[in-house]
């Protein structure tokens, strides 16, 4: 028998964005195929009557549903979609132990479990389900779209390919057998230290205080995760970060292998000032290369936007919600 774990869910509004009076918000839980119970926030348009198109939202990597994914979910609910923003396994209010771990397989399954939940919801039309992944969860969203035929439309916002960055470093600067060997060697040594110490060492969240010589993208992250703009007490990036060994398997398990076989609609959107923009451009190129399904694929480059501008809009409110609405309306007909 499939049993859900009992989770302790915060009932008061504790998001980094204001509550909308246009939607009904509630807490939900659902289970993935590994038996891990996931926690989500569901947003339903007020006065909705017919079965609705639905969207599941997750990300960024190291964030929680009270941050950007919740903002995306609530805003899309204001525009007529039933949405959920959820915490992935081992993080936030979701279950799974040990905490602060990540897995290309389990995290892809988290998205599929969200699609399960939406498909069985009485308010949802199961033939009209989409997903949005932000940052590292953008790559996971595209990976899920390649696996889950129930998904009709996918948006990857300011995406990372987490397997690529773990295996090759930022901007592929560590793309050598020697660099990967030293990285794996260090993590294997850390595994034994963790077992000896009886706890997992954290790798650290976004650096604070910020050094004067920090790269611009580190300053970008600090401006979101470490300030009133986006800080949250359960966010990994706002606090102690992932376990040092939390992403070890990413080094050896590339995702997006069959992205050019995705038949459903996919839009990858990125700011041209984002340090991560190469992930989105390359993922789009790989997705359409030798593909029979290019007519419903799109790369949207947003002029002047940095990586975290697509978390909450930044000072210029650059998230193209009108475009998101038209994209999902078209493909979740």
C-alpha positions in Angstrom: 0.0 0.0 0.0 1.3 3.5 -0.9 1.5 5.6 2.2 2.3 9.3 2.5 4.6 10.5 5.2 3.2 13.0 7.6 4.7 16.4 7.1 4.7 19.4 9.3 3.5 22.2 7.0 3.5 25.9 7.8 0.0 27.2 7.5 0.6 31.0 7.8 1.7 32.9 4.7 5.5 33.0 4.8 6.3 33.7 1.1 8.8 36.3 -0.3 6.0 37.8 -2.3 2.6 39.2 -1.4 -0.6 37.1 -1.3 -3.0 37.6 -4.2 -6.7 38.1 -3.6 -7.4 36.7 -7.1 -6.6 33.0 -6.2 -7.4 30.5 -3.5 -4.2 29.1 -1.8 -3.9 25.8 0.0 -1.2 23.4 1.2 -1.0 20.0 -0.6 1.1 16.9 -0.4 1.8 14.1 -2.8 4.1 11.1 -3.1 6.8 10.2 -5.6 7.6 6.6 -6.7 10.4 6.4 -4.2 7.9 6.9 -1.4 9.0 10.4 -0.6 6.2 12.8 0.3 6.4 16.2 -1.3 4.9 19.4 0.0 3.4 22.0 -2.3 1.3 25.2 -2.4 -1.7 25.0 -4.7 -3.1 28.1 -6.3 -6.6 28.0 -7.8 -8.3 30.9 -9.7 -11.2 32.3 -7.7 -14.6 31.3 -9.0 -13.2 28.7 -11.3 -15.9 26.2 -12.5 -14.8 24.0 -15.3 -11.8 21.7 -15.3 -8.7 23.8 -15.6 -5.4 23.6 -17.4 -2.7 23.1 -14.8 1.0 23.8 -14.3 3.6 22.4 -11.8 6.4 24.8 -10.9 9.8 24.1 -9.1 13.1 25.8 -8.6 15.6 27.4 -8.4 18.1 24.8 -7.4 18.6 25.4 -3.7 15.4 27.4 -3.3 12.0 26.6 -1.8 8.4 27.0 -3.0 8.0 30.2 -0.9 10.4 32.0 -3.2 10.3 32.2 -7.0 8.4 29.0 -7.9 5.5 30.3 -5.7 5.6 33.6 -7.4 5.4 32.0 -10.9 2.6 29.6 -9.7 0.5 32.4 -8.1 0.9 34.7 -11.1 -0.1 31.9 -13.5 -3.1 31.1 -11.3 -4.2 34.7 -11.6 -4.2 34.1 -15.3 -6.5 31.1 -15.2 -4.4 28.1 -14.5 -4.5 25.8 -11.5 -0.9 25.6 -10.3 1.3 24.0 -7.7 4.7 25.1 -6.5 6.5 22.3 -4.7 9.6 21.6 -2.7 11.8 18.8 -4.2 12.8 15.7 -2.2 15.1 16.3 0.8 14.5 20.0 0.9 12.1 22.6 2.3 8.9 21.1 3.8 9.1 18.0 1.6 10.1 14.6 3.1 13.2 12.5 2.4 16.3 11.8 4.5 19.1 12.7 4.7 18.4 16.3 4.1 19.9 18.6 1.4 20.7 15.8 -1.1 20.0 16.0 -4.9 19.6 13.4 -7.6 19.1 13.7 -11.4 16.7 10.7 -11.2 14.8 11.5 -8.0 14.4 15.2 -8.9 13.1 14.3 -12.4 10.7 11.9 -10.6 9.6 14.8 -8.4 8.3 16.6 -11.4 6.5 13.4 -12.7 4.9 13.0 -9.2 3.6 16.5 -9.5 2.1 15.6 -12.8 0.5 12.5 -11.2 -1.0 14.8 -8.5 -2.4 17.2 -11.0 -3.7 14.4 -13.3 -5.8 13.0 -10.5 -7.1 16.3 -9.2 -10.8 16.8 -9.7 -10.4 20.4 -10.7 -7.8 19.6 -13.5 -8.2 18.5 -17.1 -5.5 15.8 -17.2 -5.0 16.4 -21.0 -3.9 20.0 -20.3 -0.9 19.9 -18.0 2.4 21.8 -18.2 5.5 22.4 -16.1 7.8 25.3 -15.4 11.4 24.8 -14.1 13.6 27.6 -12.9 17.4 27.6 -12.8 18.6 24.1 -12.1 15.0 22.9 -12.3 14.8 24.3 -15.8 17.1 21.5 -16.9 15.1 19.0 -14.8 11.9 20.3 -16.5 13.3 19.7 -20.0 14.6 16.3 -18.8 11.1 15.5 -17.5 9.5 16.6 -20.7 11.7 14.0 -22.5 10.3 11.3 -20.3 6.7 12.2 -19.4 4.4 12.0 -22.4 1.5 13.5 -20.3 3.2 16.9 -20.3 1.9 19.1 -23.1 4.0 22.2 -22.5 7.3 23.0 -20.7 9.0 26.3 -19.9 12.6 26.3 -18.7 13.4 29.7 -17.1 17.0 30.9 -16.7 18.0 27.2 -16.7 21.1 25.4 -15.6 22.1 21.9 -16.7 23.2 20.7 -13.3 24.9 17.7 -14.7 27.0 19.8 -17.0 28.1 22.3 -14.4 29.0 19.6 -11.9 31.0 17.6 -14.4 32.6 20.5 -16.2 32.5 23.5 -13.9 31.2 27.0 -14.7 31.7 27.9 -18.4 33.2 24.4 -18.8 36.4 25.6 -17.2 37.0 22.3 -15.4 36.2 20.1 -18.4 39.1 17.6 -18.1 39.5 14.0 -16.9 42.0 15.3 -14.3 39.7 17.9 -12.9 36.8 15.4 -12.7 39.1 12.9 -11.0 40.2 15.3 -8.3 36.5 16.4 -7.7 35.4 12.8 -7.3 38.4 11.9 -5.1 37.6 14.8 -2.8 33.9 13.8 -2.5 34.8 10.2 -1.8 37.0 11.3 1.0 34.2 13.5 2.3 31.8 10.5 2.4 34.1 8.8 5.0 34.5 12.0 7.0 30.7 12.4 7.2 30.3 8.9 8.4 33.0 9.3 11.0 31.4 12.5 12.2 27.9 11.2 12.2 26.6 14.1 10.1 26.9 15.5 6.6 29.0 18.6 6.0 27.3 21.4 4.3 28.9 23.0 1.3 27.8 26.5 2.2 25.0 28.6 0.6 25.5 31.9 -1.2 28.6 33.5 0.3 28.0 36.2 2.9 29.5 38.7 3.6 30.2 39.3 -0.1 33.8 39.8 -1.0 34.7 42.9 -3.0 36.2 40.8 -5.8 33.2 38.4 -6.0 32.2 37.6 -9.6 29.1 39.5 -10.9 26.9 36.4 -10.9 27.8 35.7 -7.2 26.8 39.3 -6.5 23.6 38.6 -8.4 22.8 35.6 -6.2 23.6 37.5 -3.0 21.3 40.3 -4.0 18.4 37.8 -4.2 19.1 35.1 -1.6 20.8 37.1 1.2 18.5 40.2 1.2 14.9 41.0 2.0 14.2 40.5 -1.7 14.4 36.7 -1.6 15.8 35.4 1.7 13.8 32.5 3.2 14.7 30.6 6.4 14.2 27.2 4.7 16.1 28.1 1.5 19.4 26.2 1.1 21.0 29.0 -0.9 19.9 31.6 1.7 21.5 29.5 4.4 23.9 26.6 4.7 23.7 25.2 1.2 23.6 21.6 0.0 25.6 18.8 1.5 29.2 18.7 0.1 28.4 15.3 -1.4 24.8 16.2 -2.2 25.3 16.4 -6.0 28.0 13.7 -6.4 26.0 11.6 -8.9 25.5 14.6 -11.2 29.1 14.4 -12.3 28.5 11.0 -14.0 24.9 11.2 -15.1 24.2 13.7 -17.9 20.6 14.6 -18.4 18.9 15.9 -21.6 20.3 13.0 -23.7 17.1 12.6 -25.7 15.8 16.1 -25.6 15.5 16.2 -29.4 12.8 13.5 -29.1 10.5 15.7 -27.1 7.2 16.0 -29.1 5.5 18.4 -26.8 6.0 22.2 -26.7 9.1 23.6 -25.0 10.1 27.2 -24.5 13.6 28.0 -23.0 13.8 31.6 -21.8 17.0 33.3 -20.6 18.3 36.8 -20.0 21.1 37.8 -22.3 23.1 39.2 -19.3 22.8 36.0 -17.3 26.1 34.1 -16.7 24.0 31.0 -17.3 22.7 31.9 -20.7 25.0 29.4 -22.4 23.1 26.6 -20.7 19.8 27.7 -22.3 21.2 28.4 -25.8 23.1 25.1 -25.9 20.1 23.1 -24.5 17.9 24.7 -27.2 20.4 23.9 -30.0 20.6 20.3 -28.8 16.9 20.0 -28.5 16.2 21.0 -32.1 19.3 19.2 -33.7 18.2 16.3 -35.9 14.7 16.6 -34.4 11.4 16.0 -36.1 9.6 18.2 -33.6 10.9 21.7 -34.0 7.7 23.6 -34.8 6.7 23.9 -31.1 10.1 24.7 -29.7 11.2 28.3 -28.9 14.2 30.1 -27.5 13.3 33.4 -25.9 16.2 35.7 -25.0 15.3 38.7 -22.8 17.4 41.7 -23.4 19.2 43.2 -20.3 18.0 40.5 -17.9 20.4 38.8 -15.5 20.1 35.3 -14.1 18.1 36.2 -11.0 16.0 38.8 -12.8 14.0 35.8 -14.0 13.6 34.7 -10.4 11.3 37.5 -9.3 11.4 40.0 -12.2 14.2 42.2 -10.8 13.8 45.9 -10.5 12.4 46.1 -14.1 9.9 43.2 -13.7 11.3 41.4 -16.7 9.5 38.0 -16.3 7.4 37.9 -19.5 4.2 36.6 -17.9 2.1 37.7 -20.9 4.3 35.4 -23.1 4.0 32.6 -20.6 0.3 32.9 -20.6 0.0 32.9 -24.4 2.4 29.9 -24.6 0.5 27.7 -22.1 -2.9 28.8 -23.5 -1.8 27.8 -27.0 -0.4 24.4 -26.0 -2.8 23.5 -23.2 -5.8 23.9 -25.4 
